[in-house]
């Protein structure tokens, strides 16, 4: 949402909210579709949150990261998406100056936190596959909560600092900020280049390791194996499957995020249209909608959890001990 430098008073003088160019039926349909997307995002991520928190079998370090990402996506769906979609439909910011400030800060903080959650997932999968025995002995739930708390605090401080150095555009019907060239570079490195590099490098390593595991599993299947080797083979298969699903998660994330940063860079070279910026931001937000759909498609445990939640079986005695994993 960064724009090139311009004279704010001149822009406000010539700005006015455009009249709606769509029919009332299309206008209503846009709001119905927007409400459906927001509802899917909020409810889908809420189901992930309830599942991981309620069922003790899901209390693992990796699922703690899944929980953190779901909480971030839930907040994006609840705090960012409604305002963003209404802004896009109306082609005008209608919520006022105070809400604009809250909207911009929550958007910056939650988007950056989402990026670092995905980066942590990449780190977790790499450690689990590269040295599973060391991972099991050193990475605990407490360790993961400590890391997540630290990342959250660091990103909160960073968001506050960059927010302090922003210049805001508060014309009637607009809600934007601009940054100077130094902070543009800092933000690009911190918010995108560094975490993206971590994600790409580690997931490249993850799939190389997963391929080696697949070869090892085939070799084990060609021989009579004692019980310990069967356990090792099953563990390797589970880790490979988790890496594959989380790889899909990361791929969808990158597809949603890359256009935003490309357009952000172009925004300082050429002046972009408001509609283009809004569409790119909506694509970023839609990643929070896609994540629980990916869980439902590829995680059998999530589908079983949904069934238990919808049928209210989670309110039964000792429901937290129900086995949801095969």
Secondary structure, 3 states (H helix, E strand, C coil): CECCCCCHHHHHHHCCCCCCCCCHHHHHHHHHHHHHHHHHHHHHHHHHHHHHHHCHHHCCHHHHHHHHHHHHHHHHHHHHHHHHHHHHHHCCCCCCHHHHHHHHHHHHHHHHHHHHHHHHHHHHHHHHHHCHHHHHHHCCHHHHHHHHHHHHHHHHHHHHHHHHCCEEECCCCCCEEECCHHHHHHHHHHHHHHHHHHHHHHHHHHHHHHHHHHHHHHHHHCCCCCHHHHHHHHHHHHHHHHHHHHHHHHHHHHHHHHHHHHHHHHCCCCCCCHHHHHHHHHHHHHHHHHHHHHHHHHCHHHHHHHHHHHCCHHHCCCHHHCCCCC
